[in-house]
Amino acid sequence: MKYLVAFSLWLASGQLQAQQLYAEYDYMPSPMVIFKERVYFDKDTKTVVRDSVPQQKKAKEETDSNDGFASEGFLTIDMGTIFKNIIIQKTGQHKLLETRSLEGKNYQLTDSFPLLEWNTNYTETEKVDTYTCYKATAKYRGATLVAFYTNDIPIPAGPYKFGGLPGLIVLLYNESAHPNYWMLNKVEYPYKGSIPVNHSYINSLPSITLQKLITREEAVIEEKMRVIQSKLPPGVEIDNTTNEKVRGTVEQIYEWEKGKP
């Protein structure tokens, strides 16, 4: 009997370990900028850590000597310049905890949005790197998401706030005038490391609503555009005549904006 119990515990341990994953994505909000986005999945919780500054190319020897996560300063405050954007999300839930930086100050907020309803009724497949991938699409905040996932890694995770497919998302983008791209470039499955996030620190951050943060972010951008406009030569103007707001992010329409002209 004791051997059966020991075997059951060993089997359960192996299954839990197999549910742990680390995936690293290149996040490209534009062709000129790349951010590193690291995804950790443990049982039913996904933790995303995205750099707040673009990835810079390093010399090979510098990269080799700085390969560990501990040296990267996760959750280090430096007036917002190297703060990591954190997302903590449980599978199947539409609420998540997020940290964001605004004007050199760091905040925590809760984001709630409808669960993604993925359409996986596609027969086409794509070979992405070494993975055979299947197509899926979903509507998300005014945009259409296009994802390619692999059944080779049966973890329902992906970059940013996205997941819920039968396998890991390898490539994802939104159909938009300014598409954002996420491309998987590294994966460890099963993952035996730790998740470099300080929950006590996150809980100590001041809270802000998503609506207030977005409103303030866009007010800052508008003010910068006003300053740029004021410095242009006489007769030269930036064309902002269109009434339709087009964001450079994957989110095009937030819930509080629905129904507005």
PyMOL commands that set and color helices and strands:
alter all, ss='L'
color gray80, all
select helices_A, chain A and resi 2-18+60-65+70-72+199-204+210-230+255-257
alter helices_A, ss='H'
color red, helices_A
select strands_A, chain A and resi 21-30+33-42+45-50+85-90+95-102+105-112+125-128+131-140+143-150+168-175+181-188
alter strands_A, ss='S'
color yellow, strands_A
deselect
rebuild
show_as cartoon
